[in-house]
Amino acid sequence: MAPFSALPKGRWGVYILAGMKTTASTRRDFLRNALPAGLALAALDPAAPPLRAVEPLQRKGAPRWPLSLAAYSFREFFKPKDPARRITMFDFIDFCADQGLAGTELTSYYFPEPLDDAYLRQVKRHAFLRGVAVSGTAVGNNFTLPQGEKRDQQIAQLKQWVDRAVTLGAPHIRVFAGSQGNLTLAEAKKLAIEALQESADYAGTKGVFLGLENHHGIVTEANDLLDIVRSVQSPWFGINLDTGNFFTDDPYGDLARCAPYAVNVQVKVDVRRRGAKQSEPVDLTRLATILREANYQGYVALEYEAPQDPWQAVPVWLKKMKAAFAV
């Protein structure tokens, strides 16, 4: 192995791993220590180049936004108290097809348990026959747990859903970072980055994108979300951009900063600024401008959370989205 002095700057970690016999454990240890080590090297040598950050996604051609709908929009009907109101994943796919949507986003929470591949194949077949693509799925996870069994279970569960996404033909999974709890923000972000890196590495081997949602916790602010996304070194990782989840002074400005990293977009029907007592209706035209300027190309899914009946309100909002996002 060449001495450090002979290695190209900015690639020490790559050569270190290439020059040793690695295991999953040694790779995790390296990733766990890479960021602190890089900061220490920068402190010793201020002239050294910074650690390479993930760049915004580069896309050729013009923006295109096929529309989808998140199953979460009908959350009250997948597991209702009244069995007569219950819908199945097949019913939801039919609704998406009847609305003329290109995609259907199948939230993991509403699949039956125990879940097997035979059921997933039935769902995939049903969507195909209705002319609807499975645009993605979504899981709930907490990656700021300390090292141990519970954290390992969270990572294993996500990897299981990567495999299930492959069976469904879903190209994307929405994931979370986690909450800060009793940790410092730096500690929580470090834990999340490690778990997201391992998960993205696995997802990449299956051809599935992971999109980190700006969903409260340690990604409440755009700066922290971008720090994490830029630290996970994977071409199969980006942002699941939720238009209603920045409760900041300038939600649209934060969305614009994050849009170049988006691998999926979820639209909420309202926006709430920091300190505001009430939400304001989302400006779909402004969102379209943000996505166009980022040259985003990919699914835009309505995730309806407003109190009105989704059977009545969702078709109205989908009609508005079709007009605003026509490209």
C-alpha positions as CSV (number, residue, x, y, z in Angstrom):
1,M,0.0,0.0,0.0
2,A,1.3,3.5,-0.9
3,P,2.3,5.9,1.9
4,F,-0.2,8.7,2.6
5,S,2.1,11.2,0.9
6,A,1.7,9.3,-2.4
7,L,-2.1,9.2,-2.3
8,P,-4.3,11.8,-4.1
9,K,-5.6,14.3,-1.7
10,G,-9.2,13.8,-0.5
11,R,-9.2,10.1,-1.1
12,W,-7.4,8.7,1.9
13,G,-10.4,6.7,3.1
14,V,-10.9,5.1,-0.2
15,Y,-7.3,3.9,-0.4
16,I,-7.3,2.8,3.3
17,L,-10.3,0.5,2.7
18,A,-8.9,-0.7,-0.6
19,G,-5.6,-1.6,0.9
20,M,-7.0,-3.8,3.8
21,K,-9.1,-6.9,4.0
22,T,-12.4,-5.5,5.1
23,T,-15.5,-6.9,6.8
24,A,-18.9,-5.3,7.4
25,S,-17.6,-4.5,10.9
26,T,-14.5,-2.8,9.7
27,R,-16.4,-0.8,7.1
28,R,-18.9,0.4,9.8
29,D,-16.0,1.3,12.1
30,F,-14.4,3.3,9.3
31,L,-17.6,5.2,8.5
32,R,-18.2,5.8,12.2
33,N,-14.8,7.5,12.6
34,A,-14.3,9.0,9.1
35,L,-16.1,12.3,9.8
36,P,-14.3,13.0,13.2
37,A,-11.0,12.0,11.7
38,G,-11.5,14.3,8.7
39,L,-12.3,17.2,11.0
40,A,-9.2,16.5,13.0
41,L,-7.0,16.4,9.9
42,A,-8.4,19.7,8.8
43,A,-7.6,21.2,12.2
44,L,-4.0,20.0,11.8
45,D,-3.7,21.1,8.2
46,P,-5.9,24.1,7.4
47,A,-4.7,24.0,3.8
48,A,-6.0,20.5,3.3
49,P,-9.1,20.2,1.1
50,P,-12.4,19.6,2.9
51,L,-14.1,16.2,2.9
52,R,-15.9,15.7,-0.4
53,A,-19.6,16.3,0.0
54,V,-22.4,14.8,-2.1
55,E,-23.3,17.2,-4.9
56,P,-26.8,18.0,-6.1
57,L,-28.3,15.5,-8.5
58,Q,-27.5,16.3,-12.1
59,R,-30.3,15.5,-14.6
60,K,-30.3,15.9,-18.4
61,G,-33.3,17.2,-20.2
62,A,-36.4,19.0,-19.0
63,P,-38.4,18.7,-15.8
64,R,-41.1,16.0,-15.8
65,W,-43.3,15.2,-12.8
66,P,-45.6,12.2,-13.0
67,L,-48.2,12.4,-10.3
68,S,-48.7,9.8,-7.5
69,L,-50.7,9.6,-4.3
70,A,-49.5,8.4,-0.9
71,A,-51.5,5.7,0.8
72,Y,-51.0,7.6,4.0
73,S,-53.7,10.0,2.7
74,F,-56.3,7.3,3.5
75,R,-54.7,6.2,6.8
76,E,-58.0,6.3,8.6
77,F,-59.5,3.8,6.2
78,F,-56.8,1.1,6.2
79,K,-57.3,0.4,9.9
80,P,-60.6,1.8,10.8
81,K,-62.6,1.1,14.0
82,D,-65.6,0.3,11.8
83,P,-64.7,-2.7,9.5
84,A,-67.3,-1.5,7.0
85,R,-65.1,1.5,6.2
86,R,-62.0,-0.6,5.6
87,I,-60.1,-0.4,2.3
88,T,-57.3,-2.7,1.1
89,M,-54.2,-1.9,-0.8
90,F,-55.9,-3.1,-4.0
91,D,-58.8,-0.6,-3.4
92,F,-56.3,2.2,-3.0
93,I,-54.5,1.2,-6.2
94,D,-57.9,1.3,-8.0
95,F,-58.5,4.7,-6.6
96,C,-55.2,6.0,-8.0
97,A,-55.9,4.5,-11.4
98,D,-59.4,6.0,-11.4
99,Q,-57.9,9.4,-10.8
100,G,-55.6,9.0,-13.8
101,L,-52.4,9.0,-11.8
102,A,-49.1,7.6,-13.1
103,G,-48.1,6.3,-9.7
104,T,-49.2,4.9,-6.4
105,E,-47.1,5.2,-3.2
106,L,-47.8,2.3,-1.0
107,T,-47.0,3.2,2.6
108,S,-45.5,0.1,4.5
109,Y,-47.8,0.6,7.5
110,Y,-50.8,-0.6,5.7
111,F,-49.7,-3.9,4.4
112,P,-51.1,-6.9,6.2
113,E,-49.0,-8.8,8.7
114,P,-47.6,-11.3,8.4
115,L,-46.4,-10.1,5.0
116,D,-45.0,-12.4,2.3
117,D,-43.7,-12.1,-1.2
118,A,-46.8,-13.8,-2.7
119,Y,-48.9,-10.8,-1.4
120,L,-46.4,-8.3,-2.8
121,R,-46.5,-9.9,-6.2
122,Q,-50.3,-9.8,-6.2
123,V,-50.1,-6.1,-5.4
124,K,-47.6,-5.5,-8.2
125,R,-49.7,-7.5,-10.7
126,H,-52.8,-5.5,-9.7
127,A,-51.1,-2.2,-10.2
128,F,-49.7,-3.3,-13.5
129,L,-53.0,-4.4,-14.8
130,R,-54.5,-1.0,-13.8
131,G,-51.7,0.8,-15.6
132,V,-50.3,2.4,-12.5
133,A,-46.6,2.2,-11.4
134,V,-45.6,1.7,-7.8
135,S,-43.8,5.0,-7.4
136,G,-42.4,4.0,-4.0
137,T,-43.1,2.9,-0.4
138,A,-42.4,4.4,3.0
139,V,-41.1,3.1,6.3
140,G,-41.0,4.5,9.8
141,N,-37.5,4.2,11.5
142,N,-35.4,5.8,14.1
143,F,-31.7,5.9,13.3
144,T,-30.5,8.0,16.3
145,L,-30.8,5.0,18.7
146,P,-27.5,4.1,20.3
147,Q,-25.5,1.0,19.2
148,G,-27.2,-2.1,20.2
149,E,-30.0,-4.6,19.4
150,K,-32.8,-2.0,18.9
151,R,-30.7,0.0,16.5
152,D,-29.7,-3.2,14.6
153,Q,-33.4,-4.1,14.3
154,Q,-34.2,-0.7,12.8
155,I,-31.5,-1.2,10.1
156,A,-32.6,-4.8,9.5
157,Q,-36.2,-3.7,9.1
158,L,-35.3,-1.1,6.5
159,K,-33.1,-3.6,4.6
160,Q,-36.1,-6.0,4.6
161,W,-38.2,-3.3,3.0
162,V,-35.6,-2.7,0.4
163,D,-36.0,-6.4,-0.6
164,R,-39.8,-5.9,-0.5
165,A,-39.5,-2.8,-2.7
166,V,-37.6,-4.9,-5.3
167,T,-40.5,-7.4,-5.3
168,L,-43.0,-4.6,-5.7
169,G,-41.0,-2.9,-8.4
170,A,-40.8,0.3,-6.2
171,P,-37.8,2.4,-7.0
172,H,-37.8,4.5,-3.8
173,I,-38.3,4.2,-0.1
174,R,-39.0,7.2,2.2
175,V,-37.0,7.0,5.4
176,F,-36.6,9.1,8.6
177,A,-33.5,10.2,10.5
178,G,-34.7,10.2,14.1
179,S,-35.1,12.4,17.1
180,Q,-32.3,14.1,19.2
181,G,-33.5,12.8,22.6
182,N,-30.9,13.3,25.3
183,L,-28.1,13.4,22.7
184,T,-26.3,16.5,21.4
185,L,-27.4,17.4,17.9
186,A,-23.9,16.4,16.6
187,E,-24.1,13.0,18.3
188,A,-27.6,12.3,16.9
189,K,-26.5,13.3,13.4
190,K,-23.5,11.1,13.6
191,L,-25.6,8.1,14.5
192,A,-28.1,8.8,11.8
193,I,-25.4,9.2,9.1
194,E,-23.8,5.8,10.0
195,A,-27.1,4.0,9.8
196,L,-28.2,5.8,6.6
197,Q,-24.8,5.0,5.0
198,E,-25.1,1.3,5.8
199,S,-28.7,1.3,4.6
200,A,-28.0,3.2,1.4
201,D,-25.1,0.9,0.6
202,Y,-27.4,-2.1,0.8
203,A,-30.2,-0.3,-1.1
204,G,-27.8,0.5,-3.9
205,T,-27.0,-3.2,-4.4
206,K,-30.7,-3.7,-5.1
207,G,-31.2,-0.7,-7.3
208,V,-33.5,1.1,-4.8
209,F,-33.3,4.8,-3.8
210,L,-33.6,6.0,-0.2
211,G,-35.1,9.4,0.3
212,L,-34.5,11.1,3.7
213,E,-37.6,13.1,4.6
214,N,-37.5,16.5,6.2
215,H,-39.6,15.1,9.0
216,H,-39.1,16.9,12.4
217,G,-36.4,15.6,14.8
218,I,-32.9,16.3,13.8
219,V,-33.9,17.3,10.3
220,T,-36.3,20.0,11.4
221,E,-34.0,22.7,9.9
222,A,-32.8,22.6,6.3
223,N,-29.1,23.0,7.3
224,D,-29.2,19.9,9.4
225,L,-31.0,17.9,6.7
226,L,-28.4,19.0,4.1
227,D,-25.5,18.2,6.4
228,I,-26.7,14.6,6.7
229,V,-27.5,14.2,3.0
230,R,-24.1,15.5,2.0
231,S,-22.4,13.2,4.4
232,V,-23.9,9.9,3.1
233,Q,-21.8,8.9,0.2
234,S,-24.1,7.0,-2.0
235,P,-25.6,7.6,-5.5
236,W,-28.7,5.9,-4.3
237,F,-29.5,8.4,-1.5
238,G,-31.2,11.8,-1.5
239,I,-34.1,13.8,-0.1
240,N,-37.7,12.8,0.1
241,L,-38.9,16.5,-0.1
242,D,-42.1,17.0,1.9
243,T,-43.5,20.4,1.1
244,G,-45.3,20.8,4.4
245,N,-42.7,19.8,6.9
246,F,-40.5,22.9,7.1
247,F,-42.0,24.9,10.0
248,T,-39.4,27.6,9.5
249,D,-39.2,31.3,8.9
250,D,-39.0,30.7,5.1
251,P,-40.4,27.2,4.2
252,Y,-40.3,27.9,0.5
253,G,-36.7,29.1,0.6
254,D,-35.8,25.9,2.5
255,L,-37.6,23.8,0.0
256,A,-35.7,25.5,-2.8
257,R,-32.3,24.8,-1.1
258,C,-33.2,21.1,-0.7
259,A,-34.9,20.5,-4.1
260,P,-31.7,19.8,-6.0
261,Y,-31.1,16.7,-3.8
262,A,-34.7,15.4,-4.1
263,V,-35.3,11.9,-5.3
264,N,-39.1,12.0,-4.5
265,V,-41.5,14.9,-3.7
266,Q,-44.5,14.7,-1.4
267,V,-47.0,17.6,-1.5
268,K,-49.0,18.6,1.5
269,V,-51.9,21.0,1.0
270,D,-50.8,23.5,3.5
271,V,-47.6,25.2,4.9
272,R,-47.0,26.6,8.4
273,R,-44.3,29.1,9.2
274,R,-42.4,29.3,12.4
275,G,-44.6,30.9,15.2
276,A,-47.7,31.0,13.0
277,K,-50.9,30.1,14.7
278,Q,-52.5,28.8,11.5
279,S,-51.4,27.1,8.4
280,E,-51.7,28.7,5.0
281,P,-52.7,26.9,1.8
282,V,-49.8,25.6,-0.2
283,D,-48.8,27.7,-3.3
284,L,-48.6,25.0,-6.0
285,T,-47.4,27.5,-8.6
286,R,-44.5,28.5,-6.4
287,L,-43.7,24.8,-5.7
288,A,-43.7,24.2,-9.5
289,T,-41.2,27.0,-9.9
290,I,-38.9,25.6,-7.2
291,L,-39.0,22.1,-8.8
292,R,-38.4,23.6,-12.3
293,E,-35.4,25.6,-11.2
294,A,-33.9,22.5,-9.5
295,N,-34.6,20.6,-12.8
296,Y,-36.4,17.9,-10.7
297,Q,-37.5,14.9,-12.7
298,G,-39.5,12.3,-10.8
299,Y,-42.7,11.5,-9.0
300,V,-44.7,14.2,-7.2
301,A,-47.0,12.5,-4.7
302,L,-49.9,14.1,-2.9
303,E,-49.8,13.2,0.8
304,Y,-53.1,14.4,2.2
305,E,-53.2,15.2,5.9
306,A,-55.9,17.9,6.2
307,P,-59.0,17.2,8.3
308,Q,-61.5,17.1,5.4
309,D,-62.8,13.8,4.0
310,P,-60.0,12.5,1.7
311,W,-62.6,10.9,-0.6
312,Q,-63.9,14.3,-1.4
313,A,-60.8,16.5,-1.0
314,V,-58.1,14.4,-2.7
315,P,-59.7,14.5,-6.2
316,V,-60.0,18.2,-5.9
317,W,-56.3,18.6,-4.9
318,L,-55.2,16.2,-7.6
319,K,-57.0,18.3,-10.2
320,K,-55.1,21.4,-8.9
321,M,-51.8,19.6,-9.0
322,K,-52.4,18.4,-12.6
323,A,-52.9,22.0,-13.6
324,A,-50.0,23.4,-11.6
325,F,-47.5,20.7,-12.4
326,A,-48.2,20.3,-16.1
327,V,-44.8,20.5,-17.8
